[in-house]
Amino acid sequence: MKKIQIAVIGAGSISELHLKSYQNNPDVELYAICDLNEERAKAKADKYGITHVYTDYKELLADPGVDAVSICTWNNSHAPISIAALEAGKNVLTEKPLCKTVEEALAVEKAVLRSGKTLQVGFVRRYASNTSIVKSFLDNDELGEIYYAKASCIRRLGNPGGWFSDVERSGGGPLIDVGVHVIDLCWYLMGRPKVKSISGNIYKRLGNRANVKNLAFYKAADYDASHNTVEDMANAMIRFENGASLLVDVSFTLHAKEDELTVKLYGDKGGAELEPQLSIVTEKYDTILNLTPQINNLSFDFVAGFQQEINYFIEVCQGKKETLSPVQDGVEMMKILCGIYESSEKGEEIHF
C-alpha cells in the first residue's frame, strides 16, 4: 500500500509530538512542513528529512503530493486552515480545540460534510490506553450508567505566555487549553450526552505571576510577561439532558499547595479514576473492591498517547477505521467551552 504523504502545518512545540509519531509509523512519508517562520520550518525539515518546506499553508495545500495534514497552529487559525485543507481534498488532524467559537465550529463541520473527507479533532486522551480500558468496562456495562463525573487540572504556576496568554490568538486560557482535555475525556466516557445547562465562573485575579522565583514552568517560545489577556482559572457545573452532571475546575495559576490532575467517573454499578492513576471501583459479593489494572502506564503517557492518536489517524486515511474524535464532537465541545465563558460573563446559568 502506498504510504500516506503527510504535511504538518505549524512547527511550534506541539508539532514535535506529531512529527515524531508520524516518523515512527511505517505507513507514513513526512512530505511537507509549513510555518510562518521559514527558519523554524527548515530546521524541522532537516531534522525529519522532509523535502518540501512552505511558509504559506495555501501553497502547501495546492501541492497534489499532500494526502493529509496535521494542524499545529494558533487556535485562531484552526478553522480557516481546516476548511481550506478539506476543500483541497485532504484529510485533517487538527489540534484541540477545534477553533475559537461555535460559529467557526459549525463552518468547519459544513466543510467536512461538503468535502466527504475526515477531520479528526486532537482529543488525544481518547486514544490513550487507560481511556480504552475504562471504555471497555463501560461498553460491557461493568460500571453501569455514569451519572456524575468530576475533573481538575490545577497548576499552581504555569501560564505559558506567548500566544497562549493572548486571547485573540488562543480564544482563552486554561479552560480552552487544558480544560478541554479533561472535560472532553469525561464527556466522551459519559456517552457524549446532550448538554442541558452550564453554570460557569472565570477568574482573572493573579495575572501570570512573573514575579515568582524558584519554581520553573513551561514557557512559550514567544513568552512575554507583560502581555496576558486570558483567565487565571475557571470552574463549571455542567448538567446533561439525561440527568448526569460534570464538575470541573482548571487553572494556569492558583494559590494551591500543589499541582493537581484528577479525572473521576461515578456510575450506578461502579466507578473509575483515570488520573492521577487508573483505578476501577466495583462491588462483588457485598464487598467494595478497588481494582488496579496491570498495565504499562496507569496515568496518561503523552508520548504513547500521541503515537496512538497518529496511528489511528493514518488508519482513518487508509479507510480502515472511522475516527474516535469526529468534527461533530469538536462542535459540541466548543458549545461547552463557550457556554462556560458566556455563563461567567452573564453571571448566570445558561440553558441550551
PEFENLIN-V329146 format. One record per helix or strand of 3 or more residues. SS is the DSSP state (helix for helix, strand for strand). FROM is the first residue (numbers start at 1). TO is the last residue. If there is no record, write none. Layout:
ss=SS from=FROM to=TO
ss=SS from=FROM to=TO
This chain:
ss=strand from=4 to=9
ss=helix from=15 to=23
ss=strand from=28 to=34
ss=helix from=38 to=48
ss=strand from=52 to=54
ss=helix from=57 to=61
ss=strand from=68 to=71
ss=helix from=75 to=87
ss=strand from=91 to=95
ss=helix from=102 to=115
ss=strand from=119 to=122
ss=helix from=124 to=127
ss=helix from=129 to=139
ss=strand from=146 to=154
ss=helix from=162 to=165
ss=helix from=167 to=170
ss=helix from=174 to=189
ss=strand from=195 to=203
ss=strand from=233 to=240
ss=strand from=245 to=251
ss=strand from=260 to=267
ss=strand from=271 to=275
ss=strand from=279 to=284
ss=strand from=287 to=291
ss=helix from=302 to=317
ss=helix from=327 to=346
